[in-house]
Amino acid sequence: MKRQVLSLDLGSSSGRAILGSFDGVRLEAREVARFYHKPRQSEYGLCWDLDALTNGVKESIHKALQIAGHIDLIGIDTWGVDYVVLDSSGDLVLPARTYRNERAGRHYEDFESDVTPGFAWKNTGIPNQVINTSAQLYTDLRGSEAQAFENASHVVMLPDYFAYQLTGNLGWSAAIASTSGLASSGANAWSSEMLERIGADRSWFGDISPERSVIGKCSLSGATVVRSGSHDTAAAVHSLRGVKNGDLFISCGSWTLTGTLVDEPVLSEEARLFGLTNEVRVDGGIRLLSNGTGLWVLQQAHAQWLESDSSLGINQIESEAADAQSSGWRFDPNDPEYAQPGNMVDRVVEAAHRDGVELATRGQIARAILESVALSQAKAIEGVSKIVPTSKTIRMVGGGVRDQLLSQLIADACKRVVETHSPEGSALGSLVAQLETIGDLDPDESEAVVSNLETKRVYTPRNF
């Protein structure tokens, strides 16, 4: 009987359920459900709609059961840094705020005074950022809702929360913990120094479990729920089977995670000053990364254009960008000016105008955004390559590979060959990791697995 495995890949705007059927040689996968969600403004600021996400997860499992008849394994991954606070009964103490919630910024200067960049780097291998779990939790413990923590029993990262909803078992997974800025470098344990410095109770955090370990049985399907790369980027990089230390990769979606693989955390001052981060791989090693803004700016521009043209698709925007002549103007997509949602077209056009450039058409605006993302990737690649020897080819995975113009622009800006892989990298990596967890796949031989989720293209650099 074929093994039926389900990846629940939860992104910041949509969730995807990818069902894989494995016969021992070929992994045949298909999307069985997709649901959309968006954060909501409330008295607590911008918060995730956990009800919509939880219902989407459960409905996806039911749809997969209807199609496959049974499910053997389930893996869940989400974006990084966000968390929930639970009481002793497992109920929410506070709404789940998003990393774009503006509250953390109000206390960030105090945070960096108490948790200096050097202290954080030494104890976690993660640079301070306003979006980090550490900065968010620091604010929550000092903000207007601090009293709610009197009822707190657990602080749980999002993929572990959804696994808890399915199994009843609380857990803390290594890959997602490594994004928090609260775990020791390599995420084998929580950093007592960091927790003490921000004022968090150590009892809120259970032991960290490695990826490719069992969480429990799903109450809805009887499937075994496993840690298969709890952070979406960890799963995406795991889909690049055969990737070795020093090989460059870009995981491109709303964010770009650009880096290479190393065995141990890199804690040099040079790496810290460049803003690199040490995040855990599915196999327990380290992804040495530069975290940056990816398609977020274009996604937000698309949302604004939809207000006046509800039929406008992203493919049309990408086509217009490809046809447009470059204005030669580029901006830093990582600038905080572009971090918040809303009116993104106006912000980009105004920034260009301040620099004496007029972006006259939608195609010019979109092209300027894509060229800016590509240039930021070149800077990231340059920084990583100063720290460790890297490959001449960049392997790219994630939804961004669907945009062939972006892939070509990245090759041009980085002056390296770009080889694109699966647009559903997180799902594919999760499916592979699930099969490895129960011994259906030998991790050393999984490169030989054939999957219909992957189509390779190669882009050769031109003048940028």
C-alpha positions in Angstrom: 0.0 0.0 0.0 1.2 3.5 -0.8 2.1 5.8 2.0 -0.2 8.8 2.2 1.5 11.9 3.7 0.0 15.3 4.2 1.9 18.6 4.3 0.0 21.5 6.0 2.1 24.5 4.8 0.7 27.7 6.5 1.8 30.9 5.0 1.0 34.4 6.2 -1.8 34.9 3.6 -2.9 31.3 2.7 -2.7 27.7 3.9 -2.0 24.9 1.5 -2.6 21.2 2.0 -0.4 19.0 -0.2 -1.1 15.3 -0.2 1.7 13.0 -1.2 1.5 9.4 -2.2 4.8 7.5 -2.0 5.4 4.1 -3.5 8.9 3.7 -2.4 10.4 5.4 -5.5 8.2 8.2 -6.7 6.4 10.8 -4.6 3.3 11.9 -6.4 1.8 15.0 -4.8 -1.2 17.3 -5.4 -2.9 20.2 -3.7 -6.1 19.0 -2.0 -7.0 22.3 -0.3 -6.1 25.9 -0.1 -7.6 28.5 2.2 -7.0 32.2 2.6 -6.7 34.2 5.8 -5.6 37.7 6.8 -4.7 39.4 10.1 -7.4 41.6 11.6 -7.1 44.9 13.4 -8.4 44.9 17.0 -7.9 46.6 20.3 -4.7 44.6 20.4 -3.5 45.8 17.0 -2.9 43.5 14.1 -3.7 39.9 15.1 -3.8 36.5 13.3 -7.2 35.0 12.8 -6.4 31.7 14.6 -10.0 30.5 14.2 -9.8 30.8 10.4 -6.4 29.1 10.4 -7.5 26.3 12.7 -10.7 25.7 10.8 -8.6 25.7 7.5 -6.3 23.1 8.9 -9.1 20.8 10.0 -11.1 21.2 6.8 -7.9 20.4 4.8 -7.4 17.2 6.7 -11.1 16.2 6.1 -10.6 16.9 2.3 -7.4 14.8 2.2 -9.2 11.9 4.0 -12.0 12.1 1.4 -9.5 11.8 -1.4 -7.0 9.3 0.0 -9.2 7.3 2.3 -6.5 7.4 5.0 -3.5 9.5 6.0 -0.4 8.0 7.5 1.5 11.1 8.4 1.0 14.9 8.8 3.6 17.6 9.0 2.9 21.3 9.8 5.0 24.3 9.1 4.4 28.1 9.4 6.3 31.4 9.1 8.7 32.2 11.9 8.8 34.2 15.1 5.0 34.4 16.1 3.6 32.6 19.1 0.6 32.1 21.4 0.3 32.4 25.1 -1.8 29.6 26.8 -3.1 29.1 30.3 -3.0 25.9 32.2 -6.1 24.6 30.3 -4.5 25.3 27.0 -6.7 28.3 26.2 -5.4 31.6 24.8 -4.4 34.2 27.3 -4.0 36.8 24.6 -4.8 37.1 20.8 -1.9 36.0 18.6 -0.3 39.2 17.4 1.5 39.3 14.1 5.1 40.2 13.6 3.9 43.3 11.8 1.9 44.4 14.9 3.3 47.9 15.7 3.4 47.3 19.5 7.0 45.9 19.5 8.3 49.1 18.0 7.1 51.1 21.0 9.5 49.3 23.3 12.2 48.4 20.9 14.7 51.0 22.1 14.3 49.7 25.7 14.6 46.2 24.4 17.9 46.9 22.7 19.1 48.7 25.9 18.4 45.7 28.0 19.2 43.1 25.4 22.2 44.5 23.5 22.9 43.2 20.0 26.1 41.6 21.2 24.4 39.9 24.1 21.7 38.5 21.9 24.2 37.3 19.3 26.4 35.6 21.8 23.6 33.7 23.5 21.4 32.8 20.5 23.2 33.3 17.2 20.3 35.5 16.1 20.6 39.3 15.5 18.1 41.5 17.2 15.1 42.5 15.1 11.9 44.2 16.0 9.9 41.2 14.6 11.7 38.6 16.8 9.8 36.6 19.4 12.2 38.0 21.9 11.4 41.6 21.1 7.6 40.9 20.9 7.5 39.0 24.2 9.6 41.7 25.9 7.0 44.3 24.8 4.0 42.0 25.8 5.5 41.7 29.3 5.7 45.5 29.7 2.7 46.7 27.7 -0.9 47.3 28.5 -1.7 43.6 28.4 1.2 42.5 30.7 -1.3 41.5 33.5 -2.6 38.7 31.3 0.6 36.9 31.9 -0.5 36.2 35.4 -2.5 33.4 33.9 0.2 32.2 31.5 1.4 28.6 31.6 2.9 28.1 28.1 4.4 30.2 25.3 4.2 28.1 22.1 5.3 28.8 18.6 2.6 28.7 15.9 3.3 25.3 14.2 3.5 23.7 17.6 0.2 25.3 18.5 -1.6 23.8 15.5 0.0 20.4 16.3 -1.3 20.8 19.8 -4.8 21.4 18.4 -4.6 18.2 16.4 -2.9 15.9 19.0 -3.4 17.4 22.4 0.4 17.2 22.9 2.3 20.4 23.7 5.7 20.6 22.1 8.5 22.9 21.1 10.2 22.2 17.7 13.8 23.0 17.0 13.5 24.7 13.6 10.8 27.2 14.6 12.4 27.7 18.0 15.6 28.8 16.3 13.8 31.8 14.7 12.7 33.2 18.1 15.8 34.8 19.4 15.1 32.9 22.7 16.9 29.6 22.0 20.6 29.0 22.4 22.6 28.9 19.1 21.7 25.6 17.4 18.3 25.5 19.3 19.2 22.5 21.5 17.7 24.4 24.5 16.2 27.7 25.5 18.7 30.4 26.5 18.2 31.0 30.2 20.2 34.2 29.8 17.8 35.6 27.2 14.7 34.5 29.0 15.9 36.1 32.2 17.0 39.3 30.4 13.5 39.9 28.9 11.7 38.8 32.0 10.1 35.6 30.8 9.4 32.6 33.0 11.5 29.6 32.1 8.6 27.3 33.0 6.6 28.6 30.0 8.9 26.8 27.7 9.2 23.0 27.5 12.2 21.1 26.2 13.0 21.6 22.5 12.6 18.5 20.3 14.6 17.8 17.2 13.0 17.8 13.7 12.0 14.5 12.3 10.5 13.4 15.6 7.0 12.3 16.5 4.5 14.6 18.2 1.5 12.4 18.5 -1.7 11.0 16.8 -4.1 13.3 15.0 -7.5 13.1 16.7 -9.2 13.8 13.3 -7.5 11.3 11.1 -5.5 8.9 13.2 -2.4 10.0 11.3 1.0 10.3 13.1 1.9 14.0 13.4 5.6 14.6 13.0 8.1 17.5 13.1 9.0 17.8 9.4 10.6 21.3 9.4 8.3 23.3 11.6 9.6 26.5 10.0 8.6 26.9 6.4 12.1 27.9 5.3 13.6 24.9 7.0 11.2 22.7 5.1 11.9 24.5 1.8 15.6 24.2 2.1 15.2 20.5 2.9 13.4 20.1 -0.4 16.7 20.9 -2.1 17.9 17.4 -1.8 21.6 17.0 -2.3 22.4 20.5 -1.2 25.7 20.6 0.6 27.6 22.9 2.9 28.6 26.0 0.9 25.9 25.7 -1.7 24.0 28.9 -2.0 20.2 29.0 -1.9 17.3 31.5 -1.8 14.0 30.6 -0.4 11.7 33.2 -1.9 8.2 34.1 -1.0 6.9 37.1 0.9 10.4 37.0 2.5 13.7 36.0 1.0 15.9 33.7 3.1 19.3 33.7 1.4 22.3 31.7 2.6 24.1 28.5 2.7 24.5 25.4 5.0 27.1 25.0 7.7 27.5 22.3 10.4 27.7 24.6 13.4 26.5 28.1 14.3 28.7 30.9 13.0 29.1 33.4 15.8 31.9 35.7 14.4 31.6 39.4 14.8 31.7 39.8 11.1 28.7 37.6 10.6 26.8 39.6 13.3 27.6 43.0 11.8 26.3 41.8 8.5 23.1 40.7 10.1 23.3 37.0 9.4 21.3 34.5 11.4 21.8 30.9 12.5 18.6 28.9 12.0 18.2 25.1 12.4 17.9 22.7 9.4 15.7 19.7 9.3 18.8 17.5 9.7 20.0 19.4 12.7 22.7 21.5 11.1 22.6 25.2 10.5 21.2 27.5 7.8 23.4 30.6 7.8 21.0 33.2 6.4 20.4 36.7 5.5 16.7 37.4 6.1 15.2 40.0 3.8 12.0 41.2 2.2 10.9 39.2 -0.8 7.6 39.5 -2.7 5.9 41.4 0.1 6.2 44.8 -1.5 4.8 43.5 -4.9 2.1 41.6 -3.1 1.0 44.8 -1.3 1.2 46.8 -4.5 -1.0 44.2 -6.2 -3.5 44.5 -3.3 -3.7 48.3 -4.0 -4.1 47.9 -7.7 -6.9 45.4 -7.1 -8.9 48.2 -5.5 -9.4 49.8 -8.9 -9.1 46.7 -11.1 -10.6 43.6 -9.4 -9.7 41.3 -12.3 -6.0 42.1 -12.2 -3.9 39.0 -11.7 -0.3 38.7 -10.6 0.6 37.1 -14.0 -0.5 40.3 -15.7 1.6 42.4 -13.4 4.7 40.3 -14.0 4.1 40.5 -17.8 3.8 44.2 -17.7 7.0 44.4 -15.6 8.8 42.2 -18.2 7.7 44.5 -21.0 8.6 47.7 -19.2 11.9 49.5 -19.7 13.9 49.8 -16.5 13.8 53.2 -14.9 17.2 52.4 -13.3 15.9 53.4 -9.9 16.0 50.9 -7.1 15.3 51.1 -3.4 15.9 49.0 -0.3 12.9 46.7 0.2 14.1 46.0 3.8 13.7 49.6 4.7 11.0 49.9 7.5 9.2 52.3 5.2 7.8 49.3 3.4 7.2 47.0 6.4 3.5 47.8 7.1 0.6 46.9 4.8 -1.4 49.4 2.8 -0.9 52.0 0.0 2.4 50.4 -1.1 2.2 51.8 -4.7 2.0 55.3 -3.3 5.0 54.7 -1.1 7.1 53.3 -3.9 6.1 56.1 -6.3 6.8 58.8 -3.7 10.2 57.3 -2.9 11.2 57.4 -6.5 9.9 60.9 -6.9 12.1 62.0 -4.0 15.0 60.7 -5.9 14.0 62.5 -9.1 12.5 59.5 -10.9 8.9 59.3 -12.1 7.4 55.8 -12.4 4.7 56.4 -15.0 3.2 52.9 -15.5 2.2 49.9 -13.5 4.9 47.9 -15.3 7.6 50.4 -14.4 6.6 50.3 -10.7 6.5 46.5 -10.7 9.8 46.2 -12.5 11.4 48.7 -10.0 10.2 46.5 -7.2 11.5 43.3 -8.7 14.9 44.9 -9.6 15.2 46.1 -6.0 14.5 42.6 -4.6 17.2 41.2 -7.0 19.7 43.8 -5.9 19.1 43.0 -2.2 19.7 39.4 -3.0 23.1 40.3 -4.5 24.1 42.1 -1.3 22.9 39.2 0.7 24.9 36.7 -1.4 28.0 38.9 -1.1 27.7 39.1 2.6 27.3 35.3 3.1 30.1 34.6 0.7 32.5 36.8 2.8 31.9 34.6 5.8 32.1 31.1 4.2 33.2 29.8 0.8 30.1 29.5 -1.4 29.1 27.9 -4.7 28.9 29.6 -8.1 25.3 28.5 -8.6 22.3 29.7 -6.6 19.5 27.2 -6.0 16.2 29.0 -5.6 13.0 27.5 -4.2 9.5 28.8 -3.2 6.7 30.8 -4.7 9.1 33.3 -6.2 10.4 30.8 -8.8 7.1 31.2 -10.6 8.2 34.7 -11.5 10.6 34.1 -14.3 11.6 37.8 -14.6 12.5 37.9 -10.9 14.6 34.7 -11.3 16.5 36.2 -14.2 17.0 39.5 -12.5 18.5 37.7 -9.5 20.9 35.9 -11.8 21.8 39.2 -13.4 22.3 41.1 -10.1 24.2 38.3 -8.4 26.3 37.5 -11.5 25.7 33.8 -10.8 23.7 31.0 -12.5 20.3 30.6 -10.8 18.7 27.1 -10.8 15.1 27.2 -9.8 13.4 24.3 -8.1 9.9 23.7 -6.6 7.5 26.6 -6.0 6.0 24.3 -3.3 9.4 23.8 -1.6 8.1 23.9 1.9 5.5 21.2 1.2 7.9 19.0 -0.7 10.5 19.3 2.0 7.9 18.5 4.6 6.7 15.4 2.7 10.3 14.1 2.4 11.1 14.8 6.0 8.0 12.9 7.1 9.0 9.9 5.2 12.5 10.1 6.6 11.1 10.3 10.1 9.5 6.9 10.0 12.2 5.3 8.0 10.5 5.0 4.6 13.4 7.2 3.2 17.0 7.0 4.0 18.1 10.7 4.5 21.4 9.9 2.6 19.5 8.5 -0.4 16.5 10.9 -0.5 18.1 12.8 -3.4 17.0 10.0 -5.7 13.3 10.5 -4.9 11.4 11.7 -8.0 8.5 14.1 -7.4 6.1 15.9 -9.6 6.3 19.0 -7.4 9.7 20.0 -8.8 10.5 21.5 -12.2 14.0 22.9 -12.7 14.9 25.9 -14.8 18.3 27.5 -15.3 19.0 31.3 -15.7 22.3 32.6 -16.9 23.4 36.1 -15.8 23.2 39.0 -18.2 24.1 42.7 -17.7 22.1 44.2 -14.7 
